[in-house]
Amino acid sequence: MYRSHNCGELNASHISQEVTLAGWVQKTRNKGFLIWADLRDRYGITQLIFDEARTQKEVFELAATLGREFVIQVKGTVIERESKNPNMATGEIEILVKELTILNASQIPPFTIEDETDGGEDIRMKYRYLDIRRNPVKNSLLFRHKVAMEVRNYLSGQGFIEVETPVLIKSTPEGARDFVVPSRMNEGQFYALPQSPQTFKQLLMVGGMDKYFQIVKCFRDEDLRADRQPEFTQIDCEMAFVEQEDIIQIFEGLTRHLLKELKGIEVGAFPRMTYDEAMKKYGNDKPDIRFGMEFGELNEVAQHKDFGVFNSSELVVGIAVPGGAAYTRKEIDGLIDWVKRPQVGASGMVYVKCEEGGTYKSSVDKFYDQEDLKKWAEATGAKEGDLILVLSGDEFKTRTRLSALRMELATRLGLRKPEEFAPLWVVDFPLLEWDEETERFHAMHHPFTSPKPNDIPLLETEPAKVRANAYDLVLNGNEIGGGSIRIHDKATQQLMFKYLGFTEEQAKAQFGFLMDAFQYGAPPHGGLAFGFDRLVAILGGQETIRDFIAFPKNNSGRDVMIDAPSTIDDAQLKELHIQLK
């Protein structure tokens, strides 16, 4: 037995007991006649003491050779510490060591294994197995485990069963790029890794499983960012004989359960907002409603004067920045430069300071009088002491740019508080969206999303106006889940494929198995998938998902620890019938 206790559980009640511990040496302090070492494992830290007067000579001399991250086993007696540490769970005691075994020596680690490390992200990714020993990463992985357990407990309690679906599947043309896997036994043919188990969970509904879930790996070959990885995890769910409201109630319940059990937060019914309303008020379909700064449309009160920039714009829109009237001209110019960055793309910005006494000072005083600017303040909800920032231009681009500015300002003003949670349902999405490159419609969600029944006739005449029977769950400005009621009959699915530009042959080749299944009594069904990594990160108070994944990829999709992806040898290529140029 390597240990009788872990390094986080001993306290004053164990004084005088003989114990055996094992772990890693966090650090040592050698005073000549006394040596202290902090022993660490997953559970905590316990202080060891080697006393020249009370410790055998060979044990004391061996203790003097200990370095950081040595793996050791000690046997000794629990004694009371002279200098207690109230910040440690084990701070009342220490172990007077009688026996010491070095199980494995360690080189000096490339960065310090402490909460505040001197290692940059690149070096920590290369030595991720060392990074995991640090409390911030370790605790993030433990938190991920707790979230997964609570998800399983809740869904199992609601009658869901967990079913695994295949990882080697058929490539389909919709969505992001597939990762493909060559088949050795089927020359010239390839599997794809699933972007989601979408068609399989629908087939499980056809199979009568009724309520399915899976915490499942998914794969997308797309550009990466802080909250995106090429392989990610979903809480994938599907239910039969349900309507939208049934699904919303179940998964609102799951989110409420997680907030209560993991964060101790009770929340009421989640607000709901249509896609059109979200775009109009916030400029995106996943608004952060922890703070205000709703958009105020200014066309009616800003396009009647001689300011040509506004008069020629499709949309003039602004937001009120709380307390922003105190900004200096330099600070405002900095914001103007920020929206002019290529990532945002605005050509300029107008501002209005709402000063004391109900007066206004703007960058367009030449064109607008005080009465005009008062109407701007009313439209944006600006009060004395606030700053109105106004953008104009193409409607969609202008809303997107102002949305980016709103989020940036909220971050600077400390309004995006990580321990405050504001969930929201966004509903009534467009079914289709136009793609300028391909000059055809694409499914905004996926090709199996059902249109609103009343909107089906519009597919022939005004496809852009057809609403999807779809819904997204938003938390703190992040889409944490999304789903829809599915198409469950062959005729409607064929119609959908037609408007997505599939020929009958293409639809059969890609999705013939699903169409065949619909001929054998497919029930009405629908579901939702949570982005598990993102959900865990937000509940953990973080914006990025990387520390909540044991072995993440970098922004180039590489695992720098194992050096993947990598080349394979010619024999393997030949066996897979692949020839590289």
N, C-alpha and C positions, 0 to 999 in steps of 0.2 A: 504494500500500500504506500503510494508516494506521499499521501497527505491524510491527516486526520481532520483537518479543517481547511477552509479557504482563507485567503488573506484579507477578507473583509468582514469576518464574523466574530472575531475574538474581542472580548471586552472585560471589564473588571470582574465579572462573574466567573471568568475562567482562571483567575489568578491562582497560582500554585499547580495548575494542571500541566501534565506533560503532553506536548503536542508535536505533530509533524506537519511541516508546511513545504510547499514547492512552488516555484514561480521564477520570475525574472528579477534581476537586480536593477532597481530604478536608479539608485545612486548610493555611494558610500562616503563616509566621513571618518578619517583616520586621525585620532588624537595621540597616537603613539602607544599609550597603554589601554586605550578604549577604541574600538571600531564599531561604528553603526552602519547598518545597511538597510535600505528600504526594499522590501520584497513585494513584488507586484504580481497579481494575476487578474483575471477578468472581474473579480469581485471587489477588489480594493487593494490597500497597501498595509502591510504590517512592518513595524520597525523591529529589526534584529539588533542585539547587542552582543559583542564579543569583548569580554573583560580579561585582560592579561592575568589578573589575580584569581579569576574564577574559571577561566576557560583553559582547557588543555593546550599545551604549547603548540602541537602540530595543527590543531584546529584554528588557533589564533593566527599562526603563520599563513595558513591556507586562506583565511579571511582577508589577509592583507593583499592577496593577489586578485581579489574579485574586481571585475570591471562592469561597466554598464551592459545590461542585457545578458549577462551570464545567466544560464538556467541552473538553478541550484535546489537542493533539498536540505532542510535543516530539521534537527530534533532538539527540543529544549523545553524550558519551563516558562510559563507565562508569569511575568512579574509586573509590578506597578511601575509606571514611568515616573521619574523624578520631575521632568518637565513635560506636563501633559499638553496635548494639542487638541483643543476643542473643535477644530475644523476637520478632524479625521474621525471616522467611525470607530477606529481602533486606537484613538489617541490617548486612552488612559493606560494602555499596557505596552509592553515590548516583550520580545522573546530572548531570554538568556540562552544562547546557543551552546549545546553540548556536542552535537555532531554536525558536520558540514560535508555534503557531497556535491561536487561540481558535476552536474549531469551533462552540461555542454557549455564550453567557453564561447565567447562572442567577440567578433571584431568590433572596433569602435563604430557605432552606427553612423550613417551619413547625415543624420539630423537628430536632434534631441527628441526622445520619446516623452514629450510633455505636452500639456494642454496648449501652451503657447510655444510652438516649436520654431526653430530657426530654418526649417526646411521649406523651400518654395514648392508650389504645386507640382511642377515637373518632376522634381526629385522625389517627392512623396508618392507620386503616381508610379514611378519606376520601382520604388521599394514599398509597394502598397501593403505587403504583409507586415511591415514595420509600422506603417501609418495606422493600421487597424489596432495596434496596441495602445494608441493614444485615446484618451477618454472621449474627445469630441466624436471621433469616428466610431469607436466601440459603442458609445451610447446611442448614436444614430442607428446602428445596426440592431441594437437591442430594441429600440423604439419601433423599428420596422417590423420586427418579430411580433411585438405587442399589437400593432395595428392589424397584421395578418391574422392573428389569433382572434381578435375581436370581430373581424369581418367573418371569419368562419363560424364563430359562435352565433352571431346574429343571423346569418343567412341559413345556417342549419336549423336554428330555432324557428325560422319562417317556412320551413319545409323544403328548402333547396337541397339538391344533392350535387356533389362535386364530381364532374366527369372530365377525364382527360381527352383531349382531341389531338390529331396527328400534328407532327412538326414538319414532316416532309409532305408537301401538298403540291397542287397544280398552280402554276403562275397565271395571274389574271391581270388585265391591262389597266384596271382602275386604281386610283390612289397613288401612293408613292411607288418608287422603284422597288422591285422585289430583290432580295438576295436569292441567288439561284445555286443549286447543288447538282453537279453532273452525276448521272447514273452510270456506274460501271457496267451493270448488267443489261442496260438498255441504251445501246450506242446512239449518240447524238441527241439524247433526250435528257431533260433536266427536271428536278424537283424545284419548288420554291419554298422558302421559309415563310410561315404565315405572317401577314401584316396584322391579322386578327383572326380568331376562329369563327368569323361571321357565318359562313355557309354551314359549318358543322353544327353550330348551336341551333341554326334554323332546322337542320336535319334531325337534331335531337328532339325538337318540338314535334316534327312529323312523326318521330318514333315514340311519342307519348311520354317523354320524360317530365313534362309539365313545368318544373322549376329547376333550372340548371345554373350552376356557377362554377367558376374555375379561376384560380389565381395563376395566370398563364404568361409565359414568355411570348413576345411578339417581336417582329423584325421589320425594319424599314430602312432602305438604303437611301437616306436623304441627308441634306446638310444639317450639321449639328449646332447646338447652342447650349446654354446653361441648363435648360430643363428638357433636353432631348438627347437620347442615346440611340445608337443603331439597334440595340436590343433593349427592350423595356418590358415592363410588367403591367398587365391589366387585371382588374377584377372584372371578369367577363360574365354576364348574366343574361338569362333569357327566361321568359314565362309564356305559357300558352293560355288562351281564352282570357285575354286581358285587353283593356283599353289604356290610353295614355294615363289617366288618373290613377289606375291601379299601380302602374309602374312608379309614378311620381311618389305615391304614398309609401311604397316599400323602400325606395332608396333615399327618400328624405328621412325616413326612419333610421336607415343605416347610418347616414351622416350624423343625425342627431345622437345616435347611440355612441358613435366614435367620439364626438365632442364631449359627451358626458363622461364616458368611461376613461378617456385618455387625457382630457384637459379639465374635467370638472366643470364644464360650461353647459348650462341649460339654455336651449334656444326654442322659440316658438315656431309657428308655421313659417316656411320660407316664402318670401315675396316672389311674385312672378312678373315677368316682363316680356313683351313680344320682341322679336328680333328687330322690327322696325323702330320700336320705342327705344331699345338699347342703342341702336345706331344714331338715332336723333338726339338722345340725351347725352351719350357718352362717346360716340364715335367708334365703338367696337362692340362685338357681340359677347364679350365676357367682362362687363364693367366691374370695377372695384367700387362697391357702394359703402365702404367704410367711411367715406368722406363725401362732401358735396361737389362743388365746382361743376354743376350740370351745365350743358351747353345752352346758350341763349342765341336764338336765330335773329339776325339783325337786318335781313333784306329790306323789310318794310320801313325801318327807321334809319337806314344808312345809304339807300340807293336813290335818294331824291335830290342830292346836291351835285356839285361839279367834280366830285372825286372819282376820276375815271377808273381807278383800280377796282373800286367796289361796284361801280355801275356795270362793268363788263364781266362781273363774276357771277357764276351760277349760284354760289352760296357765300354769304357773309355771316360769320358765327364767332361768338366769343365766350370766354369764361371769366368769372370773378375770382381773383386770388386773394384770400383772406389776409389782411394786414399788408398787402403788397404796395400800398401807396407810400410806404416808408422806403421802398427800394430806391437806391441811387440811380442816376442815369447810367453809370457804369454797369450796375447789376442788370438793368433793363436791356442795355446793349448786349450783355452777355446772353440773355435769354433770346434776343433776336438772332444772335450768332448761332445759338443752339438749334433753333428751328431751321436755319439755313444750311445746316450740315447735310451732306448727301443722304445720310440715313433717314432724315426727316423730309427734306426737299422743298421747304417753303421758300418763297422768294423774298419775303419780308414779313413784318408784323406791325400792327398798329396798337398803341396802348393808350389807356385813359386812367389817370389818377383821380380817385374819388376823395377829395380833400375835405377838411373840416368846414362846417357851415354849409354843406351841400353844393360846393363849387367843384368844377372839373378842370383838369389840365391834361391835354392830350397832344399826341404827335400830329394830329390833323386839325388843330384849332383853326387853321386857315379856311377849312371847308365846313366846319360844324360849330354851331353855337351851343350855349349852355343848355338850352331846352332840348336840343338834339341829343346831347351826351347824357342828359337825365333819362331819356327814353332808353338809351343803351344800358344804363345802370339798372333800370327796371326790368329790361328783357333778360339780363344776366343774373339778376338778384344781388347786384353789388351794393354794399353799404359804405358809409363813410370809413375811410381808412383802407379800402380795398383797391385793387388794381385790376382793370379790365384789359384782357389781352385778346386781340381780334385777328383772325386769319380769314382769307377769302380765296376763291378760285373754283376749280372743279369740285362738285359736291362730295363725291366719295373721298378723293384725295385730301380735301380740306378737313373733313371729319377725322380721317385717319391721323393727319398731322396734329390736329388739336388734341386728339386723344393721347398721342405720345407726349405732348407738352403737359397735359393734365397729370399724367402719371409721374413725369419727371418732377413737376412742382410738388406733388404730394410727397414724393420721396424726400425732397429737400426740406419740406416743411414738417417732416416727421409724422405725417398723417396716415402712413401705411404701417400701423402698429402690428407686429407679428403675433401678439397674444390676443388680438381682437379678431373675431371671426364673423364675416358677413356673407352667408350663403344666399344664393339667388337662382331661380329657375328662369332660363330664357327659352321661349317657345315660339312656334309659328315661323320657323326658318323658311327661306325659299327652298323649294325642292331642287331647282337647277340653278347653275351659275354659268355665265357665258365666258368662254376662254378665247381671248383675242388671238393667241398663237394658232390654235387648232381650228378656230372659227366654228366652234360647235358648243353645245351645252354639255356640262359635266354635272354629275350628281354632287351636290354640296356635301352630303354625308357619304352615302354609298348607293349603288344601284338597286338595293333591296328595300330602300325606305319607301313607305307608302305615302302617296299624296293625300292631303285632306280630301275626303270623299266628295265634298261639294266643289272642289277645284279641278277634278279630273277633266271636265269638259274644256277647261282652259288650256290643256296640253295641246290641243289642235290650233288654238287661236293666239293665245298669249302665254306661252310656256314660262316666261320669266315671272309671271304673277302667281304661279301655282305654289301653294304652301305645302311644306312637308309636315307629316304627322310625327314631328321630331322635337326633341327637347335636350337642352344642355344644362348641367348643374355647374354653377360657377361659385367659386369660393375665393374671396380676396383678390379678385381680378384675374383668376386663373380658371380655365375650364378643367374641372377635375373629373367630369363624367359627361357622357353624351349617349343618346340612343334614339330609338324610334319604334313606332309600330311598323311591322314589316309587311311587305306584300306577301299574301299567302295563296294567291290563285295564279294560274299560268297565264291567263289572258292579260291581266293587269301587268304582270312581270314582262310579258312580251311587248306590251305597249311602252313600258318604261325603257326597255332596251332599244326600242325603235327611236325614241326621242334622245337617247344618249348616243345615237349614231352607229349602233351595232347592226350589222346585217343579220338575217335570220341564221345564216351559217355560222357567223362569228359567235352569236349568242349560244347556239347549240354546242359549239366546240368548247367554249369557256365554261358555260354554266348548265350544260345539258342534264347533268346529274341532279341539279336542284329543280329544274323544270320537270323532269321525270317524277321527282318525289312529290311535287305539287299535285300530280294526277292521282295520288293515292290518299286523299283525305287529309290535307294539311290544315291544322287548326289556325284560327287567328292567333297571332303571337307578336311579341315585341320584347325589347330588352334594353339594356344599358351597359356600357363599359366604363369603369373608372380607370383613369391613369394612376396606377397604384404608386409609382415612384413619386409623382407630383403630389398626390394626396398626402403621402407620408411626410414629404418635405414641408408642405404648408402646415400640417398639424404640428410638425417639429419646429416651426417658427423660422424656416429657411426659404430662400427664393430658388436655390439650386438643388438639383436632385443628386449630385455626384456623391456626396458624403453618405447618402442613404443607400448606396449600392456598394456591395463588397468589392467588386473589381470592375470599375467603370472604364470606359474608353475616353480618350482625350478628344479635343475638338476636330481632329482629323480622322476620327473613327479608329484610332490605333490603341491597342493595349501595349503600352511601352514597357510594361513589366515582363511580359512573355514574348514581346516583339511580334505581334500579330496585327494585321495579316502578314504572311510571309510567302516566299516562293516555295514551290514543291519540286521534287526532283523529276528528271526526265522520265524515269520508269513509271512514276505515278501518272504523269501527264499522258503517257502512251496508253496506260491501262484505262484511263478515262476517255480516250479518243479525243484528246485536246491538243491542238498545235498552236503555239504562241508565235506571233509575228516577230 
